[in-house]
């Protein structure tokens, strides 16, 4: 029997679990879009202040240099492994201000993203299977 599940990535970093896998994605850009929609439709509303997390969104989902782009590329390769995904991600993102990877994390196939609420560590284990 297959178990269905939904995974959500909290890009602001308020949810950090014992194991944070990275196939999860939730685009909270929706806040900006909703506010723009309210303005277009003339709906009365109170502006909600929230930090602009666009740099984290770009780190995660930039078309050519985001982590999801690296994962998509790795999934197309016949010999892709969790290790090759981790290595490619680290190589692509190591200079991004919100990305971190210690030697210990690198050896374990993990990396961190500095979200609004704090640093969250992600594992690449089974990423290409998901």
C-alpha positions in Angstrom: 0.0 0.0 0.0 1.3 3.4 -1.0 1.1 6.2 1.5 0.2 9.6 0.1 1.9 12.7 1.6 2.3 16.4 1.0 5.6 18.1 1.8 5.9 21.8 2.3 9.0 23.9 2.5 8.6 26.8 4.9 11.0 29.3 3.2 10.9 31.6 6.2 12.4 28.9 8.4 9.8 28.7 11.2 9.4 24.9 10.7 12.5 23.0 11.2 12.3 19.3 11.8 14.8 16.6 12.8 15.1 15.7 9.1 14.4 18.4 6.5 14.3 17.0 2.9 14.6 19.3 0.0 12.1 18.1 -2.5 9.5 20.1 -0.6 8.6 23.4 -2.0 6.1 26.1 -1.2 6.3 29.5 -2.9 5.4 32.1 -0.3 5.7 34.7 -3.1 1.9 34.3 -2.8 1.9 37.1 -0.2 3.1 39.6 -2.8 0.7 38.3 -5.4 -2.3 38.4 -3.1 -1.6 42.0 -2.1 -1.2 43.0 -5.8 -4.5 41.2 -6.6 -6.3 43.1 -3.8 -5.0 46.4 -5.2 -6.1 45.5 -8.8 -9.5 44.6 -7.6 -9.9 47.6 -5.3 -10.4 45.4 -2.2 -10.0 47.2 1.1 -7.2 45.5 3.1 -4.5 46.4 5.6 -0.9 46.0 4.3 0.8 43.0 5.9 4.5 43.6 6.6 6.7 40.6 5.9 10.3 40.3 5.1 11.2 40.1 1.4 12.6 36.6 1.1 13.2 36.8 -2.7 16.9 35.9 -2.2 15.9 32.6 -0.6 13.3 32.0 -3.3 16.0 32.6 -5.9 18.4 30.2 -4.1 15.7 27.5 -4.1 14.0 28.0 -7.4 16.1 30.2 -9.8 15.6 28.8 -13.3 19.3 28.2 -14.0 21.1 28.3 -10.6 18.6 27.3 -8.0 18.7 24.2 -6.0 15.5 22.8 -7.7 17.2 23.4 -11.1 20.2 21.4 -9.9 17.9 18.6 -8.7 16.0 18.6 -12.1 19.3 18.3 -13.9 20.5 15.5 -11.7 17.2 13.6 -12.2 17.8 13.6 -15.9 21.2 11.9 -15.5 21.3 8.1 -15.7 24.0 7.9 -12.9 22.7 10.5 -10.6 23.0 9.8 -6.9 22.2 11.6 -3.7 25.9 12.3 -3.4 26.1 13.8 -6.9 23.1 16.0 -6.2 24.7 17.2 -2.9 28.0 17.9 -4.7 26.3 19.7 -7.6 24.2 21.8 -5.2 27.2 22.8 -3.1 29.2 23.7 -6.2 26.4 25.8 -7.6 25.3 27.6 -4.4 28.4 27.8 -2.2 28.8 31.6 -2.8 25.2 32.5 -2.1 24.9 34.5 1.2 22.0 32.3 2.4 23.6 28.9 1.7 25.9 27.1 4.0 27.7 23.8 4.1 30.3 22.8 6.6 32.8 20.0 5.9 30.7 17.7 8.2 27.5 18.5 6.4 29.2 18.0 3.0 30.4 14.5 4.1 26.8 13.7 5.2 25.1 15.0 2.0 23.5 17.9 3.8 23.5 21.7 3.6 21.8 24.7 5.3 19.8 27.6 4.2 19.6 30.7 6.3 15.9 31.5 6.4 14.2 34.5 7.9 13.6 32.7 11.2 17.0 30.9 11.3 19.2 28.3 9.7 17.6 25.1 8.5 19.6 22.0 7.6 18.5 19.9 4.6 19.5 16.4 3.7 19.8 15.2 0.1 19.0 11.6 1.0 16.5 10.1 -1.5 16.0 13.4 -3.2 16.3 12.0 -6.7 13.7 9.4 -5.9 11.1 11.9 -4.8 
